[in-house]
Amino acid sequence: MPLLIKRLLFFAALFVLWESVYHLNLVYSFWSPTLFPSPSGAVSQLYIGFFETGILRVAFSESMGRIFTGFILAVLIGGALGITLAVSRLADETLGSLVIALQPVPSIVWLPIALMMFQGGSSAILFVVVLGGTWAMTLNMRMGIKNVQPLLIRAARTMDYKGAELIWKVMIPASVPAALTGARLAWAFGWRALMAAELIGRGGLGRTLMDARDFYNMDLVVAIMFIISAVGLAVEYLFFSRVERKVLRRWGLQEKGSGR
């Protein structure tokens, strides 16, 4: 059975089970019906929010604009920082310690400062998203550069590669698998940071979710959770997994025809 069919059947079974429990709850009142939404109600809210009121369409567009902008900035900034830390011992011993100190700090902690710095609005949320992904990209890029095989570097030097040329033509291409891992983590951390920041900030799916909660519209809350999960699945399986397979085959780390 194809993998896609297995996954669709699995989620369909979850949907049916959830809907059955919802209807049992209506009869036996295990929980408050208001606080126990149904998946069919969530699907209905998805249709209303995207095609009738447009609330979810606007919120989705705003969130996706923020995450893509923040992700690109995090990859660029984190990649540059990682390369700097890998090739400069002074930077690694000074700036590197700062990166390691900041990496465990949840990016949402920066939101109050960002709101004051940028006077609220989307810039504050974008700042938090960039911070959420930058450190993971930095550390993975640094590790990828440092783990380049010494034999490869010595061979490149015998061909008169040195300085910036050695970095751009040898070390960075050799560290692409590690950079891909960093980009994947940067996306995941940035996406989580975005949702957390929007819960407190303005606009986007996170703010819409909080508004739905305030009006006790649990079907809409679940609908937004569906969107968040669907975006995560789509980015992972339609982008990162495919790029990963190509990169691993290109670098000889996976045989052709293998993979998920």
C-alpha positions as CSV (number, residue, x, y, z in Angstrom):
1,M,0.0,0.0,0.0
2,P,1.4,3.4,-0.9
3,L,2.7,5.5,2.0
4,L,0.3,8.4,1.1
5,I,-2.7,6.1,1.3
6,K,-1.6,4.8,4.7
7,R,-1.3,8.3,6.1
8,L,-4.7,9.4,4.7
9,L,-6.4,6.3,6.1
10,F,-4.7,6.9,9.5
11,F,-6.0,10.5,9.7
12,A,-9.4,9.5,8.4
13,A,-9.6,6.9,11.2
14,L,-8.6,9.6,13.8
15,F,-11.3,11.9,12.3
16,V,-14.0,9.2,12.6
17,L,-13.0,8.3,16.2
18,W,-13.0,12.0,17.3
19,E,-16.4,12.6,15.7
20,S,-17.8,9.5,17.4
21,V,-16.6,10.6,20.8
22,Y,-18.0,14.1,20.1
23,H,-21.5,12.6,19.4
24,L,-21.2,10.4,22.5
25,N,-20.4,13.4,24.5
26,L,-23.6,15.1,23.2
27,V,-25.6,12.2,24.6
28,Y,-23.8,11.4,27.9
29,S,-22.3,14.9,28.6
30,F,-18.8,13.7,29.7
31,W,-17.5,17.3,29.1
32,S,-19.2,20.6,28.3
33,P,-20.2,20.5,24.6
34,T,-18.9,24.1,24.2
35,L,-15.4,23.0,25.3
36,F,-15.3,19.8,23.3
37,P,-15.4,20.7,19.6
38,S,-16.0,18.3,16.7
39,P,-13.7,17.9,13.7
40,S,-16.6,18.4,11.3
41,G,-17.3,21.7,13.0
42,A,-13.7,22.7,12.6
43,V,-13.9,21.8,8.9
44,S,-17.0,23.9,8.6
45,Q,-15.2,26.8,10.2
46,L,-12.3,26.4,7.7
47,Y,-14.8,26.8,4.9
48,I,-16.4,29.8,6.4
49,G,-13.1,31.5,7.4
50,F,-11.6,31.0,3.9
51,F,-14.5,31.4,1.5
52,E,-17.2,33.4,3.3
53,T,-15.9,35.8,5.9
54,G,-12.3,35.7,4.7
55,I,-11.0,35.9,8.3
56,L,-8.8,32.8,8.0
57,R,-7.6,33.8,4.5
58,V,-6.3,37.1,5.7
59,A,-4.8,35.7,8.9
60,F,-3.1,32.8,7.0
61,S,-1.6,35.2,4.4
62,E,-0.2,37.4,7.2
63,S,1.3,34.6,9.1
64,M,2.9,33.0,6.0
65,G,4.4,36.3,4.9
66,R,6.0,36.7,8.4
67,I,7.3,33.1,8.6
68,F,8.8,33.1,5.1
69,T,10.5,36.5,5.6
70,G,11.7,35.5,9.0
71,F,12.9,32.1,7.8
72,I,15.0,33.6,5.0
73,L,16.5,36.2,7.3
74,A,17.3,33.6,9.9
75,V,19.0,31.3,7.3
76,L,21.1,34.2,5.9
77,I,22.1,35.6,9.3
78,G,22.6,32.3,10.9
79,G,24.6,30.9,8.0
80,A,26.9,34.0,8.0
81,L,27.4,33.7,11.7
82,G,28.1,30.0,11.5
83,I,30.7,30.4,8.9
84,T,32.3,33.2,10.9
85,L,32.5,31.1,14.0
86,A,33.9,28.1,12.1
87,V,36.7,29.9,10.4
88,S,37.7,32.4,13.1
89,R,39.0,31.1,16.4
90,L,38.6,34.6,18.0
91,A,35.0,34.9,16.9
92,D,34.3,31.3,18.1
93,E,35.8,32.0,21.5
94,T,33.9,35.3,22.0
95,L,30.8,35.6,19.8
96,G,30.4,31.8,19.9
97,S,29.9,31.8,23.6
98,L,27.2,34.5,23.3
99,V,25.4,32.4,20.7
100,I,25.5,29.3,23.0
101,A,24.2,31.5,25.9
102,L,21.3,32.8,23.8
103,Q,20.4,29.6,22.1
104,P,18.4,28.1,25.1
105,V,16.5,31.3,25.6
106,P,12.9,30.9,24.2
107,S,12.5,33.5,21.5
108,I,9.1,34.5,22.8
109,V,10.9,36.0,25.8
110,W,12.2,38.7,23.5
111,L,8.7,39.8,22.5
112,P,8.1,42.4,25.3
113,I,11.5,44.1,24.4
114,A,10.7,43.8,20.7
115,L,7.2,45.4,21.2
116,M,8.9,48.4,22.8
117,M,11.8,48.6,20.3
118,F,9.5,48.5,17.2
119,Q,6.4,50.2,18.8
120,G,4.4,47.0,18.3
121,G,3.2,45.7,15.0
122,S,4.6,43.2,12.6
123,S,8.2,44.2,13.0
124,A,8.3,43.0,16.6
125,I,6.8,39.6,15.6
126,L,9.2,39.3,12.7
127,F,12.1,40.1,15.1
128,V,11.1,37.2,17.3
129,V,10.7,34.8,14.4
130,V,14.2,35.7,13.2
131,L,15.7,35.1,16.6
132,G,13.8,31.8,16.8
133,G,15.6,30.4,13.8
134,T,18.9,32.1,13.7
135,W,20.7,30.3,16.5
136,A,19.9,26.8,15.3
137,M,21.1,27.8,11.8
138,T,24.3,29.3,13.3
139,L,25.3,26.2,15.3
140,N,24.5,23.7,12.6
141,M,26.4,25.8,10.0
142,R,29.4,26.1,12.3
143,M,29.4,22.4,13.0
144,G,29.1,21.6,9.3
145,I,32.1,23.8,8.4
146,K,34.2,22.4,11.2
147,N,33.4,18.8,10.3
148,V,34.7,19.2,6.7
149,Q,37.2,16.4,6.2
150,P,40.8,17.6,6.6
151,L,41.8,15.5,3.7
152,L,39.4,17.5,1.5
153,I,40.9,20.8,2.7
154,R,44.5,19.6,2.2
155,A,43.6,18.5,-1.3
156,A,42.1,21.9,-2.1
157,R,45.1,23.7,-0.8
158,T,47.4,21.7,-3.1
159,M,45.2,23.1,-5.9
160,D,46.0,26.7,-4.6
161,Y,42.6,27.2,-2.9
162,K,43.0,29.5,0.1
163,G,41.2,32.1,2.1
164,A,37.7,33.1,0.8
165,E,38.0,30.8,-2.2
166,L,38.6,27.8,0.0
167,I,35.6,28.7,2.1
168,W,33.2,29.3,-0.8
169,K,34.3,26.6,-3.2
170,V,35.2,23.8,-0.8
171,M,34.0,24.2,2.8
172,I,30.5,25.6,2.3
173,P,29.6,23.0,-0.4
174,A,30.9,20.2,1.8
175,S,28.8,21.5,4.7
176,V,25.5,21.6,2.8
177,P,23.9,18.6,4.6
178,A,24.5,20.3,8.0
179,A,23.2,23.5,6.6
180,L,20.0,21.8,5.5
181,T,19.5,20.4,9.0
182,G,20.0,23.9,10.4
183,A,17.5,25.3,7.9
184,R,14.9,22.7,8.9
185,L,15.4,23.5,12.6
186,A,15.3,27.2,11.8
187,W,11.9,26.7,10.1
188,A,10.5,24.7,13.0
189,F,11.7,27.1,15.7
190,G,10.6,30.1,13.7
191,W,7.1,28.7,13.1
192,R,6.7,28.0,16.8
193,A,8.0,31.4,17.7
194,L,5.6,33.0,15.2
195,M,2.5,31.3,16.7
196,A,3.6,32.2,20.2
197,A,4.3,35.8,19.3
198,E,1.0,36.2,17.5
199,L,-0.9,35.0,20.5
200,I,0.3,38.1,22.3
201,G,0.9,40.4,19.3
202,R,-1.4,41.5,16.5
203,G,-2.7,39.8,13.4
204,G,-2.1,36.4,12.0
205,L,-3.3,32.9,12.9
206,G,-2.2,33.2,16.5
207,R,-4.2,36.4,17.2
208,T,-7.2,34.9,15.4
209,L,-6.9,31.8,17.6
210,M,-7.0,33.9,20.8
211,D,-10.0,35.9,19.5
212,A,-11.8,32.6,18.8
213,R,-11.0,31.4,22.3
214,D,-12.3,34.7,23.8
215,F,-15.6,34.1,22.0
216,Y,-15.7,30.4,23.0
217,N,-15.6,29.4,19.4
218,M,-13.7,26.2,19.9
219,D,-14.5,24.9,16.4
220,L,-12.5,27.8,15.0
221,V,-9.7,27.2,17.5
222,V,-9.4,23.6,16.3
223,A,-9.7,24.8,12.7
224,I,-6.6,27.1,13.2
225,M,-4.8,24.2,14.8
226,F,-5.5,22.2,11.7
227,I,-4.0,24.9,9.6
228,I,-0.9,25.1,11.7
229,S,-0.4,21.4,11.6
230,A,-1.1,21.2,7.8
231,V,1.5,23.9,7.1
232,G,4.1,21.9,9.2
233,L,3.3,18.7,7.3
234,A,3.4,20.4,3.9
235,V,6.7,22.1,4.4
236,E,8.3,18.9,5.8
237,Y,7.1,16.4,3.2
238,L,6.8,18.6,0.1
239,F,10.0,20.6,0.6
240,F,12.5,19.6,3.3
241,S,12.2,15.8,2.8
242,R,12.6,16.1,-1.0
243,V,15.5,18.5,-0.7
244,E,17.1,16.2,1.9
245,R,16.9,13.2,-0.4
246,K,18.5,15.1,-3.3
247,V,21.3,16.5,-1.1
248,L,22.1,13.1,0.5
249,R,22.2,11.4,-2.9
250,R,24.4,14.2,-4.3
251,W,26.8,13.9,-1.4
252,G,26.8,10.1,-1.6
253,L,25.1,9.7,1.8
254,Q,22.1,7.8,0.4
255,E,21.6,5.3,-2.4
256,K,19.4,6.2,-5.3
257,G,15.9,4.7,-4.9
258,S,16.1,4.6,-1.1
259,G,14.2,7.0,1.2
260,R,10.7,7.6,2.4
